């Protein structure tokens, strides 16, 4: 990617970040921008991401996706960004950073670890992230122990049941921390009478 194009992309990312925050604020949602990152830090992180994408022959397919995690891990991501080593090789597609298209899926991993996949009345958070997927290796079956996509690919896409896979909802996995930018933290609580999959689990 040419320096001029990378600079324009970085500027565009910053604009998207600020505009999205305004939209959500106007809607009355609690979505603070990452307070630990000043404009310079965000710019530097984006430059690093663009360099990584540029090395992948410009295959910069981008998406807005959700990342749900424990309260402790959230603090670490806010301070240092994503860390692949925090993931476990026994995960569905190995040691990577997992993202969901649906916030309801990311919700299952948000909040206290002891309440993961269980009804939780506490306030929790998800991260709205901008990710660079590039060429995707599409996986129908779990591949635990996987440490990266097959050669020629930049990320992994877990396929859903209707696509011949085993997942209820699409998920993406990155193995390079530079390809994911956490942009917004979304804080929320489930309603007392919530009937979502997570809140209904304990009653089954």
C-alpha positions in Angstrom: 0.0 0.0 0.0 1.4 3.4 -1.0 2.2 5.8 1.9 -0.3 8.3 0.5 -3.1 5.7 0.4 -2.2 4.5 3.9 -2.3 8.0 5.3 -5.8 8.6 3.7 -7.0 5.3 5.1 -5.8 6.2 8.6 -7.6 9.6 8.3 -10.7 7.7 7.2 -10.6 5.3 10.1 -10.4 8.3 12.6 -13.4 9.9 10.9 -15.4 6.7 11.1 -14.4 6.3 14.8 -15.6 9.8 15.8 -18.8 9.7 13.7 -19.8 6.3 15.0 -19.4 7.5 18.5 -21.6 10.6 17.9 -24.3 8.4 16.4 -24.4 6.0 19.3 -24.2 8.9 21.8 -27.2 10.6 20.2 -29.1 7.3 20.4 -28.6 7.3 24.2 -26.2 4.3 24.3 -23.2 4.2 26.5 -20.4 3.7 24.1 -17.3 5.6 25.2 -14.3 5.9 22.9 -11.3 4.1 24.2 -10.0 6.7 26.7 -6.5 5.2 26.8 -5.8 6.0 23.2 -5.1 9.6 22.2 -5.3 10.6 18.6 -1.6 10.0 18.1 -1.8 6.5 19.6 -4.7 5.6 17.4 -3.0 7.0 14.3 0.2 5.0 15.2 -1.8 1.8 15.7 -3.6 2.4 12.4 -0.4 3.0 10.6 0.9 -0.3 11.9 -2.2 -2.0 10.7 -2.0 -0.5 7.3 1.6 -1.7 6.9 0.5 -5.2 7.8 -2.3 -5.1 5.3 0.0 -3.7 2.7 2.2 -6.7 3.0 -0.8 -8.8 2.1 -0.9 -7.4 -1.4 -3.7 -4.9 -0.6 -6.4 -7.5 0.0 -7.9 -5.3 2.7 -11.4 -6.5 3.1 -12.7 -4.7 6.2 -15.6 -5.3 8.5 -17.2 -4.0 11.7 -17.5 -6.9 14.1 -18.0 -7.6 17.8 -15.6 -9.1 20.4 -16.9 -10.3 23.7 -14.5 -11.0 26.6 -14.2 -11.1 30.3 -13.9 -7.9 32.4 -10.3 -8.5 33.2 -9.3 -9.2 29.6 -11.2 -6.1 28.5 -9.0 -3.9 30.7 -5.9 -5.5 29.2 -7.1 -4.9 25.6 -7.9 -1.3 26.5 -4.4 -0.9 27.8 -2.3 -2.9 25.3 -4.6 -3.9 22.4 -5.3 -7.5 21.4 -2.9 -10.2 22.4 -3.0 -13.5 20.5 -1.2 -15.3 23.3 -4.2 -14.7 25.6 -6.2 -17.1 23.5 -6.0 -20.9 23.9 -5.0 -23.4 21.3 -7.9 -25.6 22.3 -10.4 -23.0 21.0 -12.5 -24.0 18.0 -10.0 -22.6 15.4 -6.9 -22.6 17.6 -5.0 -19.7 19.2 -6.4 -16.6 17.6 -8.5 -13.5 18.2 -12.2 -14.2 17.7 -14.9 -11.9 16.3 -18.6 -12.2 15.7 -20.9 -10.6 13.1 -23.8 -10.8 15.6 -23.4 -9.0 19.0 -25.7 -11.7 20.5 -22.9 -14.2 19.9 -20.2 -12.0 21.4 -22.5 -11.4 24.3 -22.0 -15.1 25.4 -18.4 -14.3 26.2 -18.8 -10.9 27.8 -18.9 -10.2 31.6 -17.5 -12.3 34.5 -15.8 -15.5 33.4 -17.8 -17.5 35.9 -21.0 -16.4 34.2 -19.9 -17.0 30.6 -22.8 -18.5 28.6 -25.0 -18.0 31.7 -27.6 -15.4 32.7 -25.8 -12.4 34.2 -27.5 -9.3 35.8 -24.2 -7.3 36.0 -23.2 -4.6 33.6 -20.9 -6.0 30.9 -19.1 -4.8 27.8 -18.3 -5.7 24.2 -15.9 -4.2 21.8 -16.9 -2.9 18.4 -13.9 -3.5 16.2 -12.7 -2.7 12.7 -10.9 -5.7 11.4 -8.9 -6.4 8.2 -9.9 -9.9 7.0 -8.1 -10.0 3.6 -8.4 -13.4 2.0 -10.4 -15.8 4.2 -9.8 -19.5 4.7 -13.3 -20.9 5.1 -13.5 -23.7 7.7 -16.4 -26.2 7.9 -15.0 -28.1 10.9 -13.2 -27.1 14.1 -9.4 -27.2 13.9 -8.2 -27.0 17.4 -4.5 -26.3 17.7 -4.5 -24.1 14.5 -2.0 -21.3 14.7 -2.9 -19.4 11.5 -4.8 -19.6 8.2 -3.5 -21.7 5.4 -0.9 -20.2 3.1 -2.3 -17.4 0.9 -5.0 -16.4 3.4 -5.1 -13.7 6.1 -7.9 -14.9 8.4 -10.3 -17.8 9.1 -14.0 -17.7 8.6 -16.0 -20.3 10.6 -19.0 -21.4 8.4 -22.5 -21.7 9.7 -24.8 -24.8 9.6 -26.6 -23.5 6.5 -23.2 -23.0 4.8 -22.1 -26.6 5.6 -20.3 -25.7 8.8 -21.0 -26.3 12.4 -21.6 -22.8 13.8 -25.0 -21.1 14.5 -23.5 -17.7 13.6 -20.5 -16.6 11.5 -17.3 -15.9 13.3 -13.9 -14.7 12.1 -10.5 -15.4 13.5 -7.3 -13.3 13.2 -3.9 -14.5 14.2 -2.1 -11.1 13.7 -3.0 -8.5 16.4 -2.2 -5.7 14.0 -5.2 -6.5 11.8 -7.8 -5.7 14.5 -8.5 -2.2 15.9 -10.8 -1.9 18.9 -12.7 1.2 18.3 -15.6 1.4 20.8 -16.5 -0.2 24.1 -20.3 -0.8 24.4 -21.5 -1.2 28.0 -25.0 -2.7 28.6 -27.1 -4.8 30.9 -29.7 -7.5 30.1 -33.2 -6.6 31.1 -34.7 -8.5 34.2 -37.1 -10.4 31.9 -34.7 -10.8 29.0 -35.5 -14.0 27.0 -32.3 -14.1 24.8 -30.4 -17.4 24.4 -28.0 -16.5 27.2 -30.6 -15.5 29.8 -32.8 -18.5 28.9 -30.0 -21.0 29.3 -30.3 -21.3 33.1 -34.0 -22.0 32.9 -33.6 -25.0 30.5 
